Amino acid sequence: MNFYDNAEAYSAGESERVMGAAFKELGWKRHEYVVSTKLFWGLHEGPNMRNTLNRKYLSQAIEGSLERFGLDFVDLVFCHRADPNTPIEETVWAMSDMVERGQALYWGTSEWTADEIRAAYDIADRHNLHKPLMEQPQYNILWRDRVEKEYSRLYEDIGLGTTIWSPLSSGLLTGKYLNGVPEGSRATLPGYEWLRTMLTDEDQNKKVAELKKIADDLDVSLAQFSLAWCAKNPHVSTVITGASSADQVRENMKALDVIPLLTDEIMERVDLVSLM
């Protein structure tokens, strides 16, 4: 595991500081890891600095991220959301200039529509600029359409890569919510009522129960099974996972051993459940 995903908005920049401090403490050489960040939400109040992809914000935001990381560059930088109030051409020029300055090696998008990605790519191509090469969408067994349908033409047409997030659907695909919300889980926290509603959805949990039967047949955990299912998709470049403990990281990594178990028959069983 050598790819570490981050974002300016995570804990208002503190996440980047913590990750940068970890890189330094571990003494890793810069060529030994890949790190990304995402820009859009902003940290500072004032005009042009929140929920935007304008040139002023992007130019200052990447400088702030690099300072917090303590790095000269990030490998990947994503536009964390699309900005309907800034011309895509302005954003493309700003992101391309970021790459040209050496502050990032590649740039991409997160949760953009296929039309927005293609428009950005075409603008970059027309002006001989650095093109958007990767997208960070939500993707899991229960949330499939954007990656499998909406983006389907982009993989071959522009070589789009994906770093998918929420492969466990905020924990739903671990199976731990089949009998309600456990005490101490994230869904019990104030402000996370929306998550509690999603995790206790009766129809979704019926699907999870059926998926758990498939995982049980393979003698693997539902979480490992769900991660492996995502990684098996040839259009998924990497699967972003989160964890609250080292043991959880170790368990998640065992998903690599599950991928070879996902035969055509198993994948068809998953389709019958997830697409019903």
N, C-alpha and C positions, 0 to 999 in steps of 0.2 A: 504494500500500500504506500503510494508516494504522492498522491494528489490530495490537497487540502483546500476545501472550498470555504470562502468567507464572503462578507459583504460589509460595506460601510455602515449599513443600518443595523447590523446585529449588535445589540447592547450599545447603540449610539457610538460606535467606533471602538469600544472597549474590547470586543472580540478580536479585532485586528491587532490591538496592542498585546493581548495575551498570546495570540498565535505567534506573533513576531518574537516575543520574549522566549517562547518555547523553542523556536528555531535556533535562537542564539544560545540558549542554555544547553541544548542537545549537541551543539557544535556541528550541525550538518553542513556540508558543503553545498553551495547554491545549486550545483548541477544534480544534486541527489533528490530533489523534491520539486513538485509542481504546485504552485499556489495561485488561487484566483480570488478576485473580489468582484463586487457588483455595485453599480452606482445608479441612483435615481432618487431615493427618498430624501436625501440631504440631512445635514446635521445642524445647519445654521438658519435662524429666522431671517427674513428679509426678502426683497424681490429677487426672483430668478434663482433661488437656492433650495427650494423644496419641490419634490414631485416633478422633476424636470430633467430634460436631457439637452439643455441649451449649452452653447460653447463655454460661456463664463463658468457655469456650475461644473461642467465636466472637467475643465482644465484645472480648477482648484480642487475638485474632489479627488482626483487621482493623486495629486501632490500630498493631500492629507492622508490618504490611505498608505502611500509609500512611507511617509514619515512615521505613522503608527506601526507599520510592520517593521521598520528599520531596514528596508530593502531598496535596492536601486530600481527594481522593476518587478512586476507580477507577470506570470506566464500567460494568464488569461484575464481579461476584464469584460464583464457583461453589462449591458444596459438592463437594469433590473426589471424594468417594465417599459412599455412603449409610452411615448409622450405625445398626445394628440395636439398639444399646444405649441410644439416646436416643429418646424419643417424637418422631415426626415433627412433632407440634404444637409442641413446644418449639423445634425447629429452625426451623420456619416463622415463629414469633413473633420469634426472634432475628434471622433474616435480614431480615424485614420491618422490624424496628426499625433495622437497619443502614441500610436505604434511607431510612427516615424521618429518621434523623439526618444524612443527606446524605453518608455515608461511601462509598456506592455508588449508582449510578443504577438498576441492575437486578440481580436475583439469579437464579441458576439452579443447575443440577446437572451432575454429570459421572459417567457410567457408572451412573446410577440405572436401575432397571427402570421400565417403563411404569406399573406399578401404584403404585410409590413416587412417581413424578412426579404422577400423577393424584391420589393421596391428599394430597400437599402442596398441590396446586392447589385441591382442594376445601376443605381446611381454611382456606386463605387467603381463598377466595371466601366461605365461611360467616362469617368474622369480619371481612370487609372489610379484609383485609391486602394488602400488596404480594405479588403472585403470582410463582411461578417461571416465567420466560418463555423460558429457553434451556437447552439441554443440550449437553454436550461429550462425545460418544461417539467410540469408534474406528470408522473407516469407510474402506474402500478396496475395490478390485476383488475382493480375496480375503476380505474380512470385511464382509458386507453385511446380515445378517439383522436386527440390532437397529434400524438406521436405516430399512431398507426394509419390515420386517414388524412388529416389536414396537411401534415408535412410530407406525405408519401412521395410527391413529385420532387421535393427539394433535395432528397438524399442523392439521387442520381444527377439532377440538373445542376446543383451547385456544390455537391459534396458536403452537405450539412452534417455536422457531428452533434451529438446530444450528451449532456451531462444531466441525467434526470434526477429530480428531487421527489421526496415523499414516496419512496418505493414501498413503504409499509403503511401508507395512507394514515399518517399521524398516529400510528400504533394500532389501528384497527386490524391490520393484517398480522398482528402478533397473536391474536386470539384471546388476549387477556381481558377483553371487554365483553366476551360472550355472556358472562353472568353479571353484567353491570359494571359500574365504574369503581375500580379498587381505590381504597383510601390512599392518599399520598400521591396519586397519579396526577399528571399535568392537568387533566380534565376537571380536577376538583378545585383548581386555583381560581380566585376571583378574576373576572375578566375573560375566562375561558369557557363561558357558558355555550358559546357557539360550537366549541369543540366537543363538549359533552353531548350536545344534541346530535352531532354527526356520529359520534362513537356509539351512541345507543340507538341508532336508526335500526328498526326491526328488520326491514328488508335487506339492508346491507349485512347485518349480522347473520341472517339466514344463509347468505352467500359465503360468509366467512366460515360458518360451521361446516358447509359442504367442502370448502377448500381445505379445511383442517383434516377431513377424512382422507383426502388425496395425499396430504403431507404425511399423515400417520401411516398410510400404506407404504410410503417410501422410508419410514422410520427416521424422519427428520422433523425439525420444528417448523411451524407454519411460517415464522419469520425467515428462516433460512430458505425455505421453499419459495417464498414470495420474492426475496432478493435474487435468487437464482433465476426465477422466471423473467425478471426484468433484464438481467445481464445476458440472457440467452438471445434476446432480440438483437439481430445484427446491426440495427440502426441505433443502438444504445452504446455510446462510447465508454461511459462509465456510470456507475450507480453511486449517488451520494447518500451516505448513511449518517445518522446521528446516533449518539450513545450517551448514557449517563454514568457508565462505569467501564473499566477496562475489560471486565468479564463480558460485557455486552458486545464490545468490539470484537473480542475473540470469537464469540458465538456467531456474530454476523459474518466474519470472514470464512466460516465453515460453509457458507453458501457456495463458495467456489467448487466444493466437492459435490454439490448437489446438481450442478448444471448438466453433467453427463447423464444423470438419471432422468432428465426431462425428455422422454421419448415422444414421438408423434402422438402416441396414444394418450400419454399424460397431458400433453398440450391440448388435445381435443377435449379431454375431460374438463380442463380449466375453462376452455371456451364455453362449454355447455353451462357452466356455473356463472361465469362473469358476464356473459352476454345475454343471459336469460332475462 
